[in-house]
């Protein structure tokens, strides 16, 4: 993926590569976009409802050719249309980051509050959507010959904790799906990696302020809040340096799982 000189692993260049980030207008996705563009990648900022936010991010990026594109996780036809637009405008896709997701805080003990509508929304957005996105972009990724798919998972997939029972279940499904996809896509030169943070200091969970994240981080081994850019830096390392890593989960949790 990266042009890396032996003995100088801190230097890498993504010039000429195209990166598509679903859920790229905010939080982890936006932090990842900034990192990718800074290293020369042409970026597609995927969004659902944050069109203005996505356009503003595109305008702030270094380099040329970046675009904002609607990639809604619950609309397979629109996802396929987005892949067709990337093909027409940019002609390739070397990196696909699935950062789009949805959740709502529901106490695990309150089974009635976890209603069918929320279950269906979380599963369609967090599991079916990323799969549909990978499926739609697979021809471009295969044509790259050296591509990587990064799925943003969660420590909740391993611990069974998180904002709701169904959220953790959806991320566990994503990890298993990634393992299967890594097996079948590897012969096409495509790596598939899950990046799994603990609670991140973003506005992803409605109603969860930074003080809640800080309280959770205080019980981790490193006593450190996970920031969006911490996750983005890990994503960059997975893209550019982890050449033989696929079908696995990388935790970014400050030792919260310990």
NORRARA-V129216 format. One record per pair of residues at least 6 apart in sequence whose ideal C-beta (glycine too) atoms are under 6 Angstrom apart, sorted by the first residue. I is the first residue (numbers start at 0). J is the second residue. Records with the same first field share a line. If there is no record, write none. Layout:
I->J + J
//
This chain:
0->145 + 238 + 239
1->11 + 239
2->12
3->11
11->239
12->39
13->38 + 39 + 40
14->39
16->40 + 93
17->41 + 89 + 91 + 92 + 93
18->35 + 40 + 42 + 94
19->43 + 92 + 95
20->28 + 31 + 32 + 45 + 96 + 98
21->45 + 70 + 97 + 99 + 132
22->28 + 98 + 99
23->32 + 44 + 45
24->44 + 46 + 49 + 52 + 53 + 56
26->201 + 203 + 227
27->98 + 151 + 227 + 230
28->98
29->56
30->227 + 228 + 231
31->96 + 231 + 234
32->42 + 44
34->231 + 235
35->42
36->42 + 60 + 61 + 62
41->64
42->65
43->66 + 68 + 85
44->53 + 56 + 57 + 67
45->68 + 70
46->53
47->71
53->67
54->67
57->65 + 67
68->81
70->78 + 81
71->77
72->99 + 124 + 128
73->123 + 124
75->131
78->131 + 132 + 135
79->135
82->135 + 136
85->92
91->139
92->136 + 139 + 140
93->143 + 146
94->147 + 238
95->136 + 148
96->149
97->129 + 132 + 150
98->151
100->125
101->124
102->162 + 166 + 204
104->162 + 204
105->112 + 113 + 163
107->164
118->165
121->165 + 166 + 169
122->169
125->169
126->169 + 172
129->150
133->148
140->146 + 189
141->187
144->188
145->188
146->189
147->190 + 238
148->191
149->192 + 194 + 234
150->173 + 177 + 193
151->194
152->170 + 173 + 174 + 193 + 195
153->170 + 195
154->195 + 197 + 252
155->161 + 166 + 167 + 170
156->167 + 170 + 171 + 174
159->167
161->167
162->204
174->193 + 248
177->191 + 193
178->246
180->191
181->191 + 245 + 246
190->245
191->245
192->237
193->248
194->233 + 234 + 249
195->248 + 250
196->225 + 230 + 251
197->225 + 252 + 255
198->212 + 215
199->225 + 227
200->209 + 212 + 224 + 226
201->227
212->224
213->224
216->223 + 224
219->253 + 254 + 255
220->254 + 257
221->253 + 254
223->253
229->251
230->251
233->251
//
